[in-house]
């Protein structure tokens, strides 16, 4: 039996509706996955905060040596790469700004722009990006290996809380050390701009430092450190969350490590955008 003209005309519409339905289903599935992931992170945040509060109130025992070991591992060992990155960023900023500012006869203003950009944005942001690859990947791989090796299951079998023994020291260590590293990053970023200005742009070092001191306020410095603390907490929470849900053996650990780095960097940039918008609205 031949197909009627009406049914032939309906085919493109049916096909379009089918594609639209598939897109809606895919978007809904993606939204549900995102909400589920955010819910899991929120639960981990609440659990970690509760355990940390219990530790600080001395209701639970806590190994300070474990915390110190994590601080050395994630903080002290990150110093060289953070220093190198920030010095080069200061150099690059100064060189990129110099031609435009020279055209307006304001070459010495390089110091002000570099100082504010480093302290408010690039210091905490680039330190967090470095931390995502250095500390975040390490935490996810370590906890994931413990999950696959059934060490986490053994902790639960002995009535020991994995979040208190594994997540809390790492979250506290990363949050604390990323703030300390940001202070160092601010210093070396400004130093990089100073080196470039003194050797290449021929700006007197004393003038450069005076202009930087006048331009960078306490508010600029504090807002950068607040960002850094939030970045550190987010990176460590994502890393712990990915580590605890590892499945599939060594390949699962590898996936968790990669996912941690990618999602941490995206989260840090998104949070930085929110902070910047909020500070702008508040006039900070």
C-alpha positions in Angstrom: 0.0 0.0 0.0 1.4 3.4 -1.0 2.1 6.0 1.6 -0.3 9.0 1.5 0.9 12.5 0.8 -0.2 13.6 4.3 1.9 11.0 6.1 4.9 11.9 3.9 4.5 15.6 4.9 4.4 14.6 8.5 7.8 12.9 8.5 10.0 16.1 8.8 7.8 17.3 11.7 8.0 14.0 13.5 11.7 13.9 13.0 12.2 17.4 14.3 10.0 16.6 17.4 12.0 13.4 17.9 15.3 15.4 17.8 13.8 18.0 20.2 12.7 15.3 22.6 16.2 13.8 22.5 17.8 17.2 23.2 15.4 17.8 26.1 16.1 14.3 27.6 19.8 14.9 27.2 19.6 18.3 28.9 17.4 17.0 31.7 19.9 14.1 32.3 22.8 16.5 32.3 21.0 18.8 34.8 20.2 15.9 37.1 23.8 14.8 37.0 24.9 18.3 37.8 22.5 18.6 40.7 23.5 15.2 42.0 27.2 16.1 41.9 26.6 19.4 43.6 24.5 17.6 46.3 27.3 15.1 46.9 29.8 17.9 47.3 27.4 19.7 49.7 27.0 16.6 51.8 30.8 16.2 51.9 31.2 19.9 52.9 28.7 19.6 55.7 30.3 16.3 57.0 33.8 17.7 56.8 32.8 21.0 58.5 31.0 19.0 61.3 34.1 16.8 61.9 36.5 19.8 61.7 34.3 21.7 64.3 34.4 18.7 66.6 38.1 18.5 66.3 38.6 22.2 67.1 36.2 21.9 70.1 38.3 18.9 71.2 35.4 16.5 71.1 37.4 14.2 68.8 41.1 13.4 68.9 43.1 14.7 65.9 46.6 13.9 64.7 48.4 17.1 64.3 51.3 15.2 62.7 49.0 14.1 59.9 47.9 17.7 59.3 51.5 18.9 59.3 52.5 16.1 56.9 49.8 17.2 54.5 50.8 20.9 54.8 54.4 20.1 54.0 53.3 17.8 51.1 50.9 20.2 49.5 52.3 23.6 50.6 56.0 23.5 50.9 56.6 21.3 47.9 54.4 23.7 45.8 56.6 26.7 46.6 59.1 26.4 43.6 56.5 26.1 40.9 54.3 28.9 42.4 57.4 31.2 42.6 58.4 30.5 39.0 54.9 31.0 37.7 54.3 34.3 39.5 57.7 35.8 38.6 57.0 35.1 34.9 53.5 36.4 35.2 54.8 39.7 36.7 57.3 39.9 33.8 54.7 39.2 31.2 52.2 41.7 32.6 54.8 44.5 32.7 55.9 43.9 29.2 52.4 43.7 27.8 51.3 46.9 29.5 54.4 48.9 28.7 53.7 49.9 25.1 50.1 51.1 25.7 51.1 53.1 28.9 54.1 54.6 27.1 51.9 55.9 24.4 50.0 57.8 27.1 53.1 59.0 28.8 52.3 56.9 31.9 54.9 54.2 31.8 55.5 54.2 35.5 51.8 53.2 36.0 52.9 49.7 35.2 53.6 49.3 38.9 50.1 50.1 39.9 48.4 47.9 37.3 50.7 44.9 37.9 50.3 45.2 41.7 46.5 45.3 41.7 46.2 42.6 39.1 48.5 40.2 41.0 47.1 40.9 44.5 43.4 40.8 43.6 43.3 38.3 40.8 46.3 36.5 39.4 48.0 35.7 42.7 45.1 33.6 44.2 43.8 32.4 40.8 47.0 31.0 39.4 48.0 29.6 42.7 44.7 27.7 42.8 45.3 26.5 39.2 48.7 25.2 40.2 47.2 23.6 43.3 44.5 21.9 41.3 47.1 19.9 39.4 49.5 19.5 42.3 47.4 18.9 45.4 44.0 18.1 43.9 45.2 15.3 41.6 47.4 13.9 44.5 44.5 13.8 46.9 42.1 12.1 44.5 44.7 9.5 43.5 45.6 8.7 47.1 42.1 8.4 48.4 41.0 6.5 45.3 43.8 4.0 45.8 42.7 3.6 49.4 39.1 2.9 48.2 40.3 0.3 45.7 42.6 -1.2 48.2 39.7 -1.5 50.7 41.6 0.6 53.2 38.5 2.9 53.5 36.3 -0.1 54.1 38.7 -1.3 56.8 38.5 2.1 58.6 34.7 1.8 58.6 35.0 -1.8 59.9 37.0 -0.5 62.8 34.4 2.2 63.5 36.8 4.9 62.3 35.3 7.7 60.3 37.1 8.1 56.9 36.0 11.7 56.5 37.6 12.6 59.8 40.8 10.7 59.2 41.2 11.3 55.4 39.2 14.4 54.3 39.5 16.8 57.3 43.4 16.9 57.4 43.6 17.4 53.6 40.9 20.1 53.5 42.5 22.0 56.4 46.0 21.6 54.9 45.0 22.8 51.4 42.9 25.7 52.7 45.7 26.9 55.0 48.6 26.4 52.7 47.0 28.0 49.6 46.5 31.2 51.6 50.2 31.1 52.6 51.2 30.4 49.1 49.1 33.3 47.8 50.9 35.7 50.0 54.2 34.4 48.5 52.7 34.5 45.0 51.7 38.2 45.5 55.3 39.0 46.6 57.0 37.2 43.7 54.5 38.5 41.1 55.3 42.1 42.1 58.9 41.2 42.2 58.7 39.9 38.6 57.2 43.2 37.5 59.9 45.1 39.4 62.7 43.1 37.7 61.2 43.8 34.2 60.6 47.5 35.0 64.1 48.0 36.4 66.0 46.1 33.7 64.0 46.6 30.6 61.6 49.6 31.1 64.2 51.6 33.1 61.8 52.5 35.9 63.7 53.2 39.1 63.0 50.4 41.7 62.2 52.9 44.5 59.6 54.6 42.3 58.1 51.2 41.3 57.8 50.1 45.0 56.3 53.4 46.1 53.7 53.4 43.4 52.8 49.7 44.1 52.4 50.5 47.8 50.2 53.5 47.1 48.0 51.5 44.6 47.5 48.3 46.5 45.2 48.7 49.5 44.6 46.4 52.4 41.2 45.6 50.9 42.9 44.4 47.7 45.2 42.1 49.7 42.4 40.7 52.0 40.0 40.0 49.1 42.7 38.0 47.4 43.3 35.9 50.5 39.6 35.3 51.0 39.4 34.0 47.4 42.4 31.8 48.0 40.9 30.2 51.1 37.7 29.4 49.2 39.6 28.1 46.3 41.6 25.8 48.5 38.5 24.4 50.2 36.8 23.8 46.9 39.8 22.0 45.3 40.3 19.7 48.3 36.5 18.9 48.5 36.3 18.0 44.8 39.4 15.9 45.1 38.2 14.0 48.2 34.7 13.6 46.6 36.2 12.1 43.4 38.6 9.9 45.4 35.8 8.5 47.6 33.7 7.5 44.7 36.4 5.8 42.7 35.3 2.5 41.0 37.0 0.3 38.4 40.5 -0.3 39.6 43.5 1.7 38.4 41.7 3.1 35.5 39.1 4.5 37.9 41.8 6.2 39.9 43.2 7.7 36.7 39.7 9.0 35.7 39.2 10.5 39.1 42.6 12.3 38.9 41.8 13.8 35.5 38.3 14.7 36.5 39.5 16.4 39.7 41.9 18.6 37.9 39.4 19.7 35.2 36.5 20.3 37.5 38.6 22.1 40.1 40.0 24.5 37.5 36.5 25.2 36.1 35.1 25.6 39.6 37.9 28.0 40.7 37.4 30.2 37.6 33.6 30.2 38.1 33.9 31.1 41.8 36.4 33.8 40.9 33.9 35.3 38.5 31.3 35.3 41.3 33.6 36.9 43.8 34.7 39.6 41.3 31.1 40.4 40.5 30.2 40.6 44.2 33.2 42.7 45.1 32.4 45.0 42.1 28.7 45.4 43.3 29.9 46.1 46.9 32.5 48.6 45.7 35.4 46.6 47.1 
